[in-house]
């Protein structure tokens, strides 16, 4: 397993913490985290849990994915698929949590 890539991707997963901290005073006490088909929020999360817990969740999933890919890599798989797999959590963390925080803060 490439520990530099693991450290980099895990750090990127945690970047939304900075945005959440910057927007803390603008965020409502309950942050919408799920929307129904019509676009109405139907699930909410405590502000502090959303700011800290969701990036930690993405980081944990990222670590699990890295270990899974490193232990299952036998050299016969596609290198590009492995790269995409390793970077999907950090990319989703930044995109999804940025949208959630900015939407909740009415920006």
N, C-alpha and C positions, 0 to 999 in steps of 0.2 A: 504494500500500500504506500502510495506517495503521501507522506505526512505534510508536505508543503501545500499540496492541493487540498488536503483535508482541512488544514488550518485556514487557508484562504477562503474556501467555500463556506466553512462554518462561520467565519468572521462576516462574510457577506450576508449570511442568513440573519445575523444579529444587527445589521445596519438599520433596520426599521425601528430599533430601540431609540436611536438618535432622533428620528423623525417624531416618534411618539413623545419623547421627552420635550422636544421643541414645541409640539402642539398641545402639550398637556393642559394648559389653561383654556384652550379653545375647544377641547373635547368634552362631550357630555358625560355624565356619570355612567351611563350605559351606552356602549358602542354597538351598533348593528354589525353582526358578523355573517348574516345569511339573509338572502332576499328570495321571495317567491317569484313565480313566473311573471307576475305583473309588475315586478320591481319594488314591491313593498317589503320593508324589513320585517322579518318574522322571528328572528333569533337575535338576542342581545347578550353582551358580555360586559362584566365590570371593567371600567376603564383601566385600572392598574393591571388586571389579569390580561387584558388585550395587549397592552403595551409591552409587558414583560413575558407573559406566557406564550403568546403566539410566536414570537421570534425564537424562544427556547424550544418550542415544539418543532419548528422548521429545522433548527440546528440539530435536534435529536434525530429526526428523520434523516437528515443529511449524513450524520455519523453512521447510522444503521446502514444506509445505502452504500456508503464508502466501504464499510467492512464487508458487506454482502458482495459487492463487485470485486473487491480484492481477493476474497476467499473463493469466489466462483470463477475467477479469470484463470483459464488454463492455457491461454495463448492462442486459442483457436477462434475466439469470438471477434467480432468487428470492433476495431479500435474506436471508430467514430461513435458507435452505439454506447460504448463505455464512457466516452467523454460526455456525450449528451446526458447519460444517466447520472453522472457525477455532478453536472451543473444544473440539473432541473430544479432541485430544491432551492438553491440560492436565488436563481432567477425568479421563481414563483414567490419566494418570500418577499423580495423587494417589490415586485409588481403588485401582488395581491395586498400586502399590508400597506403599501403606499396608497392604493385606491381606498382601502377601508378607512385609514386614518384621515385622509383628505376629505373623503365623503362625509365622515362623521363630524369633522370640523367645519363643514360647509364651505370648503375652498373650491 
